[in-house]
């Protein structure tokens, strides 16, 4: 039993064996070189992202499903370089061999979404003497913000994250993938692939509600209809200025400032935009930056003012500090699993907030 099956069983998600599935064939192996320095694991694995069943990671390797051009792919990223001399091997699986221009286009999109061409020189130079950030930069030297999802996919993920615990979000997203996604079998893995945006036209709001997504059913349905009608094109929106992107995204039903803030960072790669903090993040930031009791958090206004010191890199700077926290949690969990005591900071307060 794979770990994906084990986790599904743990969450009592049914009918995985009955789901629409595809057995893929390996069609290409590509080697690419990111800009240096490059931290493979910290870029391709974000411990703060909830387990979704569309990927599997182990040190040095990540398996990731990818819907591109309406076609499902199974990808395997392997670290074959070093931080200073990076190189990534990408194995590509699909149902039939695509044209070379399709593969080239897919690789270009991978480079964009994972920021593989990002130049971090100025960012590192700007904070080489910062007491908080400098040691974290040294620890995660070469880490990039990165996310494998398209705009449509990220919007759906953002909806299931609204007003829910991590466990509840996982359950909702799994239910959606099980009913509308495709299970891909490749390289000994069974992983879910997202459905195409606009493909829920014949799905009713009640059918979505039956999957226990609650009020979010209406948002999912309206957003899918928006894409079905071709009212939003991610590639065109990428070329617009930040204000235009924000205006267009806020037109979407059920999309508020919190989701837009995530989108502008992860999907559109704005490092300087920071104007919203959710109640959950407010509690975590209060503890991390001010050592304040999460149940008596620092005001959002004070937090935003504090982040101004990072200037044009405030989102990127907070990302480094945020990811360091979640990697620390991951290491603590691994040590606990192995029965080892850890002298690292106690993160019981964080576990209480996660409630997975």
TORKOL-4160 file (C-alpha; in steps of 0.2 Angstrom, whole numbers, padded with zeros to 4 digits, m for minus):
356
<pt num="1" X="0000" Y="0000" Z="0000"/>
<pt num="2" X="0007" Y="0017" Z="m0005"/>
<pt num="3" X="0008" Y="0031" Z="0007"/>
<pt num="4" X="m0005" Y="0040" Z="m0003"/>
<pt num="5" X="m0017" Y="0025" Z="m0001"/>
<pt num="6" X="m0013" Y="0024" Z="0018"/>
<pt num="7" X="m0017" Y="0043" Z="0020"/>
<pt num="8" X="m0033" Y="0041" Z="0011"/>
<pt num="9" X="m0038" Y="0026" Z="0022"/>
<pt num="10" X="m0033" Y="0036" Z="0037"/>
<pt num="11" X="m0045" Y="0050" Z="0031"/>
<pt num="12" X="m0059" Y="0038" Z="0027"/>
<pt num="13" X="m0059" Y="0043" Z="0009"/>
<pt num="14" X="m0068" Y="0030" Z="m0001"/>
<pt num="15" X="m0069" Y="0023" Z="m0019"/>
<pt num="16" X="m0051" Y="0027" Z="m0024"/>
<pt num="17" X="m0050" Y="0010" Z="m0034"/>
<pt num="18" X="m0066" Y="0015" Z="m0043"/>
<pt num="19" X="m0060" Y="0032" Z="m0048"/>
<pt num="20" X="m0056" Y="0036" Z="m0066"/>
<pt num="21" X="m0038" Y="0032" Z="m0068"/>
<pt num="22" X="m0024" Y="0032" Z="m0082"/>
<pt num="23" X="m0008" Y="0022" Z="m0083"/>
<pt num="24" X="0005" Y="0033" Z="m0090"/>
<pt num="25" X="0020" Y="0030" Z="m0101"/>
<pt num="26" X="0037" Y="0039" Z="m0099"/>
<pt num="27" X="0039" Y="0050" Z="m0114"/>
<pt num="28" X="0054" Y="0061" Z="m0110"/>
<pt num="29" X="0069" Y="0065" Z="m0098"/>
<pt num="30" X="0075" Y="0083" Z="m0098"/>
<pt num="31" X="0089" Y="0091" Z="m0088"/>
<pt num="32" X="0087" Y="0109" Z="m0083"/>
<pt num="33" X="0098" Y="0122" Z="m0074"/>
<pt num="34" X="0091" Y="0134" Z="m0062"/>
<pt num="35" X="0100" Y="0150" Z="m0057"/>
<pt num="36" X="0112" Y="0148" Z="m0043"/>
<pt num="37" X="0111" Y="0146" Z="m0028"/>
<pt num="38" X="0097" Y="0134" Z="m0028"/>
<pt num="39" X="0089" Y="0124" Z="m0014"/>
<pt num="40" X="0080" Y="0109" Z="m0022"/>
<pt num="41" X="0070" Y="0103" Z="m0007"/>
<pt num="42" X="0065" Y="0119" Z="0000"/>
<pt num="43" X="0059" Y="0125" Z="m0017"/>
<pt num="44" X="0050" Y="0109" Z="m0022"/>
<pt num="45" X="0043" Y="0105" Z="m0005"/>
<pt num="46" X="0033" Y="0117" Z="0006"/>
<pt num="47" X="0029" Y="0109" Z="0023"/>
<pt num="48" X="0015" Y="0122" Z="0026"/>
<pt num="49" X="0005" Y="0116" Z="0011"/>
<pt num="50" X="m0008" Y="0103" Z="0016"/>
<pt num="51" X="m0007" Y="0086" Z="0009"/>
<pt num="52" X="m0018" Y="0085" Z="m0006"/>
<pt num="53" X="m0014" Y="0068" Z="m0015"/>
<pt num="54" X="m0007" Y="0076" Z="m0031"/>
<pt num="55" X="0011" Y="0075" Z="m0026"/>
<pt num="56" X="0024" Y="0065" Z="m0016"/>
<pt num="57" X="0040" Y="0071" Z="m0009"/>
<pt num="58" X="0056" Y="0063" Z="m0002"/>
<pt num="59" X="0073" Y="0072" Z="0000"/>
<pt num="60" X="0080" Y="0075" Z="m0017"/>
<pt num="61" X="0064" Y="0069" Z="m0027"/>
<pt num="62" X="0047" Y="0076" Z="m0030"/>
<pt num="63" X="0033" Y="0067" Z="m0039"/>
<pt num="64" X="0020" Y="0080" Z="m0045"/>
<pt num="65" X="0004" Y="0078" Z="m0057"/>
<pt num="66" X="0002" Y="0092" Z="m0069"/>
<pt num="67" X="m0013" Y="0096" Z="m0080"/>
<pt num="68" X="m0006" Y="0106" Z="m0095"/>
<pt num="69" X="m0015" Y="0110" Z="m0111"/>
<pt num="70" X="m0030" Y="0100" Z="m0105"/>
<pt num="71" X="m0019" Y="0084" Z="m0104"/>
<pt num="72" X="m0013" Y="0075" Z="m0088"/>
<pt num="73" X="0005" Y="0073" Z="m0085"/>
<pt num="74" X="0015" Y="0064" Z="m0071"/>
<pt num="75" X="0031" Y="0073" Z="m0067"/>
<pt num="76" X="0046" Y="0067" Z="m0057"/>
<pt num="77" X="0059" Y="0080" Z="m0052"/>
<pt num="78" X="0076" Y="0074" Z="m0046"/>
<pt num="79" X="0090" Y="0084" Z="m0039"/>
<pt num="80" X="0106" Y="0080" Z="m0048"/>
<pt num="81" X="0116" Y="0095" Z="m0044"/>
<pt num="82" X="0122" Y="0106" Z="m0029"/>
<pt num="83" X="0116" Y="0122" Z="m0022"/>
<pt num="84" X="0130" Y="0131" Z="m0031"/>
<pt num="85" X="0130" Y="0121" Z="m0046"/>
<pt num="86" X="0111" Y="0116" Z="m0048"/>
<pt num="87" X="0104" Y="0104" Z="m0060"/>
<pt num="88" X="0087" Y="0096" Z="m0061"/>
<pt num="89" X="0082" Y="0080" Z="m0070"/>
<pt num="90" X="0063" Y="0080" Z="m0075"/>
<pt num="91" X="0055" Y="0063" Z="m0080"/>
<pt num="92" X="0039" Y="0066" Z="m0090"/>
<pt num="93" X="0025" Y="0053" Z="m0091"/>
<pt num="94" X="0009" Y="0055" Z="m0101"/>
<pt num="95" X="m0003" Y="0044" Z="m0111"/>
<pt num="96" X="0006" Y="0047" Z="m0128"/>
<pt num="97" X="0022" Y="0056" Z="m0133"/>
<pt num="98" X="0018" Y="0074" Z="m0136"/>
<pt num="99" X="0026" Y="0085" Z="m0149"/>
<pt num="100" X="0043" Y="0093" Z="m0144"/>
<pt num="101" X="0036" Y="0111" Z="m0144"/>
<pt num="102" X="0023" Y="0104" Z="m0131"/>
<pt num="103" X="0037" Y="0098" Z="m0120"/>
<pt num="104" X="0047" Y="0114" Z="m0122"/>
<pt num="105" X="0031" Y="0124" Z="m0117"/>
<pt num="106" X="0028" Y="0113" Z="m0102"/>
<pt num="107" X="0046" Y="0115" Z="m0096"/>
<pt num="108" X="0045" Y="0134" Z="m0098"/>
<pt num="109" X="0029" Y="0134" Z="m0087"/>
<pt num="110" X="0038" Y="0123" Z="m0074"/>
<pt num="111" X="0052" Y="0136" Z="m0074"/>
<pt num="112" X="0040" Y="0150" Z="m0071"/>
<pt num="113" X="0029" Y="0142" Z="m0057"/>
<pt num="114" X="0044" Y="0137" Z="m0047"/>
<pt num="115" X="0054" Y="0153" Z="m0050"/>
<pt num="116" X="0069" Y="0143" Z="m0057"/>
<pt num="117" X="0076" Y="0158" Z="m0065"/>
<pt num="118" X="0074" Y="0170" Z="m0050"/>
<pt num="119" X="0089" Y="0180" Z="m0046"/>
<pt num="120" X="0091" Y="0181" Z="m0027"/>
<pt num="121" X="0107" Y="0191" Z="m0027"/>
<pt num="122" X="0099" Y="0208" Z="m0022"/>
<pt num="123" X="0088" Y="0200" Z="m0009"/>
<pt num="124" X="0102" Y="0192" Z="0000"/>
<pt num="125" X="0113" Y="0207" Z="m0001"/>
<pt num="126" X="0099" Y="0218" Z="0006"/>
<pt num="127" X="0097" Y="0207" Z="0022"/>
<pt num="128" X="0115" Y="0200" Z="0025"/>
<pt num="129" X="0116" Y="0209" Z="0042"/>
<pt num="130" X="0098" Y="0207" Z="0047"/>
<pt num="131" X="0098" Y="0198" Z="0064"/>
<pt num="132" X="0082" Y="0188" Z="0061"/>
<pt num="133" X="0083" Y="0185" Z="0042"/>
<pt num="134" X="0102" Y="0183" Z="0039"/>
<pt num="135" X="0103" Y="0166" Z="0048"/>
<pt num="136" X="0087" Y="0160" Z="0040"/>
<pt num="137" X="0094" Y="0165" Z="0023"/>
<pt num="138" X="0110" Y="0156" Z="0027"/>
<pt num="139" X="0100" Y="0140" Z="0032"/>
<pt num="140" X="0089" Y="0140" Z="0017"/>
<pt num="141" X="0101" Y="0148" Z="0004"/>
<pt num="142" X="0094" Y="0146" Z="m0013"/>
<pt num="143" X="0075" Y="0143" Z="m0008"/>
<pt num="144" X="0062" Y="0149" Z="m0020"/>
<pt num="145" X="0044" Y="0153" Z="m0018"/>
<pt num="146" X="0036" Y="0139" Z="m0029"/>
<pt num="147" X="0019" Y="0132" Z="m0032"/>
<pt num="148" X="0013" Y="0119" Z="m0045"/>
<pt num="149" X="m0005" Y="0125" Z="m0047"/>
<pt num="150" X="m0013" Y="0135" Z="m0061"/>
<pt num="151" X="m0023" Y="0150" Z="m0057"/>
<pt num="152" X="m0039" Y="0140" Z="m0058"/>
<pt num="153" X="m0032" Y="0126" Z="m0047"/>
<pt num="154" X="m0026" Y="0139" Z="m0034"/>
<pt num="155" X="m0043" Y="0147" Z="m0034"/>
<pt num="156" X="m0051" Y="0130" Z="m0030"/>
<pt num="157" X="m0038" Y="0127" Z="m0016"/>
<pt num="158" X="m0041" Y="0144" Z="m0009"/>
<pt num="159" X="m0059" Y="0141" Z="m0008"/>
<pt num="160" X="m0057" Y="0124" Z="0002"/>
<pt num="161" X="m0045" Y="0133" Z="0014"/>
<pt num="162" X="m0058" Y="0146" Z="0019"/>
<pt num="163" X="m0064" Y="0145" Z="0037"/>
<pt num="164" X="m0059" Y="0127" Z="0039"/>
<pt num="165" X="m0046" Y="0118" Z="0049"/>
<pt num="166" X="m0032" Y="0109" Z="0039"/>
<pt num="167" X="m0040" Y="0092" Z="0042"/>
<pt num="168" X="m0057" Y="0099" Z="0035"/>
<pt num="169" X="m0048" Y="0107" Z="0020"/>
<pt num="170" X="m0039" Y="0091" Z="0016"/>
<pt num="171" X="m0056" Y="0081" Z="0017"/>
<pt num="172" X="m0065" Y="0093" Z="0005"/>
<pt num="173" X="m0051" Y="0094" Z="m0008"/>
<pt num="174" X="m0049" Y="0075" Z="m0008"/>
<pt num="175" X="m0068" Y="0073" Z="m0011"/>
<pt num="176" X="m0067" Y="0085" Z="m0026"/>
<pt num="177" X="m0052" Y="0076" Z="m0033"/>
<pt num="178" X="m0060" Y="0059" Z="m0031"/>
<pt num="179" X="m0075" Y="0064" Z="m0040"/>
<pt num="180" X="m0068" Y="0076" Z="m0054"/>
<pt num="181" X="m0050" Y="0072" Z="m0055"/>
<pt num="182" X="m0040" Y="0058" Z="m0063"/>
<pt num="183" X="m0029" Y="0046" Z="m0054"/>
<pt num="184" X="m0013" Y="0044" Z="m0063"/>
<pt num="185" X="m0002" Y="0029" Z="m0061"/>
<pt num="186" X="0016" Y="0031" Z="m0065"/>
<pt num="187" X="0034" Y="0027" Z="m0058"/>
<pt num="188" X="0026" Y="0016" Z="m0045"/>
<pt num="189" X="0015" Y="0030" Z="m0038"/>
<pt num="190" X="m0004" Y="0033" Z="m0038"/>
<pt num="191" X="m0007" Y="0052" Z="m0038"/>
<pt num="192" X="m0022" Y="0063" Z="m0042"/>
<pt num="193" X="m0022" Y="0075" Z="m0056"/>
<pt num="194" X="m0033" Y="0091" Z="m0056"/>
<pt num="195" X="m0048" Y="0092" Z="m0068"/>
<pt num="196" X="m0049" Y="0105" Z="m0081"/>
<pt num="197" X="m0055" Y="0122" Z="m0077"/>
<pt num="198" X="m0073" Y="0125" Z="m0084"/>
<pt num="199" X="m0077" Y="0106" Z="m0084"/>
<pt num="200" X="m0090" Y="0106" Z="m0070"/>
<pt num="201" X="m0103" Y="0114" Z="m0082"/>
<pt num="202" X="m0114" Y="0099" Z="m0080"/>
<pt num="203" X="m0111" Y="0098" Z="m0061"/>
<pt num="204" X="m0125" Y="0106" Z="m0050"/>
<pt num="205" X="m0122" Y="0116" Z="m0035"/>
<pt num="206" X="m0131" Y="0102" Z="m0025"/>
<pt num="207" X="m0120" Y="0089" Z="m0032"/>
<pt num="208" X="m0105" Y="0099" Z="m0025"/>
<pt num="209" X="m0114" Y="0101" Z="m0008"/>
<pt num="210" X="m0116" Y="0082" Z="m0007"/>
<pt num="211" X="m0097" Y="0081" Z="m0006"/>
<pt num="212" X="m0099" Y="0091" Z="0010"/>
<pt num="213" X="m0090" Y="0106" Z="0004"/>
<pt num="214" X="m0104" Y="0117" Z="0012"/>
<pt num="215" X="m0107" Y="0135" Z="0006"/>
<pt num="216" X="m0091" Y="0134" Z="m0004"/>
<pt num="217" X="m0101" Y="0124" Z="m0017"/>
<pt num="218" X="m0108" Y="0140" Z="m0024"/>
<pt num="219" X="m0091" Y="0148" Z="m0026"/>
<pt num="220" X="m0083" Y="0133" Z="m0034"/>
<pt num="221" X="m0098" Y="0132" Z="m0046"/>
<pt num="222" X="m0097" Y="0151" Z="m0051"/>
<pt num="223" X="m0078" Y="0151" Z="m0053"/>
<pt num="224" X="m0079" Y="0136" Z="m0064"/>
<pt num="225" X="m0092" Y="0144" Z="m0075"/>
<pt num="226" X="m0081" Y="0159" Z="m0076"/>
<pt num="227" X="m0067" Y="0149" Z="m0084"/>
<pt num="228" X="m0079" Y="0139" Z="m0094"/>
<pt num="229" X="m0085" Y="0155" Z="m0102"/>
<pt num="230" X="m0067" Y="0161" Z="m0105"/>
<pt num="231" X="m0069" Y="0176" Z="m0095"/>
<pt num="232" X="m0052" Y="0175" Z="m0087"/>
<pt num="233" X="m0035" Y="0170" Z="m0096"/>
<pt num="234" X="m0021" Y="0167" Z="m0084"/>
<pt num="235" X="m0007" Y="0170" Z="m0097"/>
<pt num="236" X="m0015" Y="0187" Z="m0102"/>
<pt num="237" X="m0017" Y="0192" Z="m0084"/>
<pt num="238" X="0001" Y="0188" Z="m0080"/>
<pt num="239" X="0006" Y="0202" Z="m0092"/>
<pt num="240" X="m0005" Y="0215" Z="m0083"/>
<pt num="241" X="0001" Y="0226" Z="m0069"/>
<pt num="242" X="m0003" Y="0221" Z="m0051"/>
<pt num="243" X="m0018" Y="0233" Z="m0048"/>
<pt num="244" X="m0026" Y="0226" Z="m0064"/>
<pt num="245" X="m0023" Y="0208" Z="m0058"/>
<pt num="246" X="m0030" Y="0212" Z="m0041"/>
<pt num="247" X="m0046" Y="0221" Z="m0048"/>
<pt num="248" X="m0049" Y="0206" Z="m0060"/>
<pt num="249" X="m0047" Y="0193" Z="m0046"/>
<pt num="250" X="m0058" Y="0202" Z="m0034"/>
<pt num="251" X="m0072" Y="0201" Z="m0047"/>
<pt num="252" X="m0073" Y="0182" Z="m0044"/>
<pt num="253" X="m0087" Y="0176" Z="m0033"/>
<pt num="254" X="m0081" Y="0171" Z="m0016"/>
<pt num="255" X="m0063" Y="0178" Z="m0019"/>
<pt num="256" X="m0058" Y="0190" Z="m0005"/>
<pt num="257" X="m0043" Y="0200" Z="0000"/>
<pt num="258" X="m0035" Y="0184" Z="0008"/>
<pt num="259" X="m0036" Y="0173" Z="m0007"/>
<pt num="260" X="m0030" Y="0188" Z="m0019"/>
<pt num="261" X="m0015" Y="0191" Z="m0007"/>
<pt num="262" X="m0010" Y="0172" Z="m0009"/>
<pt num="263" X="m0013" Y="0173" Z="m0028"/>
<pt num="264" X="m0002" Y="0188" Z="m0031"/>
<pt num="265" X="0012" Y="0180" Z="m0022"/>
<pt num="266" X="0011" Y="0162" Z="m0027"/>
<pt num="267" X="0004" Y="0163" Z="m0044"/>
<pt num="268" X="0009" Y="0181" Z="m0050"/>
<pt num="269" X="0026" Y="0182" Z="m0041"/>
<pt num="270" X="0024" Y="0199" Z="m0033"/>
<pt num="271" X="0037" Y="0200" Z="m0018"/>
<pt num="272" X="0033" Y="0217" Z="m0012"/>
<pt num="273" X="0014" Y="0215" Z="m0009"/>
<pt num="274" X="0008" Y="0213" Z="0009"/>
<pt num="275" X="m0009" Y="0221" Z="0013"/>
<pt num="276" X="m0019" Y="0207" Z="0022"/>
<pt num="277" X="m0016" Y="0195" Z="0036"/>
<pt num="278" X="m0029" Y="0181" Z="0040"/>
<pt num="279" X="m0034" Y="0178" Z="0059"/>
<pt num="280" X="m0025" Y="0162" Z="0058"/>
<pt num="281" X="m0009" Y="0169" Z="0051"/>
<pt num="282" X="m0010" Y="0184" Z="0063"/>
<pt num="283" X="m0009" Y="0172" Z="0078"/>
<pt num="284" X="0006" Y="0163" Z="0070"/>
<pt num="285" X="0015" Y="0180" Z="0066"/>
<pt num="286" X="0012" Y="0186" Z="0083"/>
<pt num="287" X="0021" Y="0172" Z="0091"/>
<pt num="288" X="0035" Y="0171" Z="0078"/>
<pt num="289" X="0039" Y="0190" Z="0077"/>
<pt num="290" X="0034" Y="0196" Z="0094"/>
<pt num="291" X="0034" Y="0181" Z="0105"/>
<pt num="292" X="0016" Y="0185" Z="0109"/>
<pt num="293" X="0003" Y="0173" Z="0115"/>
<pt num="294" X="m0007" Y="0168" Z="0099"/>
<pt num="295" X="m0023" Y="0169" Z="0108"/>
<pt num="296" X="m0019" Y="0187" Z="0112"/>
<pt num="297" X="m0012" Y="0192" Z="0095"/>
<pt num="298" X="m0003" Y="0208" Z="0090"/>
<pt num="299" X="m0014" Y="0219" Z="0079"/>
<pt num="300" X="m0014" Y="0217" Z="0060"/>
<pt num="301" X="m0009" Y="0235" Z="0058"/>
<pt num="302" X="0006" Y="0233" Z="0069"/>
<pt num="303" X="0011" Y="0217" Z="0060"/>
<pt num="304" X="0010" Y="0225" Z="0043"/>
<pt num="305" X="0020" Y="0240" Z="0049"/>
<pt num="306" X="0033" Y="0228" Z="0056"/>
<pt num="307" X="0035" Y="0220" Z="0039"/>
<pt num="308" X="0038" Y="0237" Z="0030"/>
<pt num="309" X="0056" Y="0235" Z="0036"/>
<pt num="310" X="0058" Y="0222" Z="0022"/>
<pt num="311" X="0054" Y="0235" Z="0009"/>
<pt num="312" X="0051" Y="0228" Z="m0009"/>
<pt num="313" X="0055" Y="0211" Z="m0003"/>
<pt num="314" X="0043" Y="0210" Z="0012"/>
<pt num="315" X="0033" Y="0195" Z="0005"/>
<pt num="316" X="0049" Y="0186" Z="0000"/>
<pt num="317" X="0057" Y="0189" Z="0017"/>
<pt num="318" X="0041" Y="0183" Z="0027"/>
<pt num="319" X="0041" Y="0168" Z="0016"/>
<pt num="320" X="0058" Y="0163" Z="0021"/>
<pt num="321" X="0054" Y="0165" Z="0040"/>
<pt num="322" X="0037" Y="0156" Z="0038"/>
<pt num="323" X="0045" Y="0142" Z="0029"/>
<pt num="324" X="0059" Y="0140" Z="0042"/>
<pt num="325" X="0045" Y="0138" Z="0055"/>
<pt num="326" X="0037" Y="0124" Z="0045"/>
<pt num="327" X="0053" Y="0115" Z="0041"/>
<pt num="328" X="0057" Y="0116" Z="0060"/>
<pt num="329" X="0040" Y="0108" Z="0064"/>
<pt num="330" X="0043" Y="0094" Z="0051"/>
<pt num="331" X="0060" Y="0090" Z="0058"/>
<pt num="332" X="0052" Y="0089" Z="0076"/>
<pt num="333" X="0039" Y="0077" Z="0069"/>
<pt num="334" X="0052" Y="0066" Z="0061"/>
<pt num="335" X="0062" Y="0066" Z="0078"/>
<pt num="336" X="0046" Y="0062" Z="0088"/>
<pt num="337" X="0042" Y="0048" Z="0075"/>
<pt num="338" X="0059" Y="0040" Z="0078"/>
<pt num="339" X="0057" Y="0041" Z="0097"/>
<pt num="340" X="0071" Y="0054" Z="0098"/>
<pt num="341" X="0070" Y="0069" Z="0110"/>
<pt num="342" X="0073" Y="0086" Z="0102"/>
<pt num="343" X="0081" Y="0101" Z="0110"/>
<pt num="344" X="0073" Y="0112" Z="0097"/>
<pt num="345" X="0060" Y="0125" Z="0101"/>
<pt num="346" X="0043" Y="0118" Z="0107"/>
<pt num="347" X="0030" Y="0121" Z="0094"/>
<pt num="348" X="0015" Y="0114" Z="0104"/>
<pt num="349" X="0007" Y="0131" Z="0101"/>
<pt num="350" X="0008" Y="0129" Z="0082"/>
<pt num="351" X="0001" Y="0111" Z="0083"/>
<pt num="352" X="m0014" Y="0118" Z="0093"/>
<pt num="353" X="m0017" Y="0131" Z="0079"/>
<pt num="354" X="m0016" Y="0118" Z="0065"/>
<pt num="355" X="m0028" Y="0105" Z="0072"/>
<pt num="356" X="m0025" Y="0092" Z="0059"/>
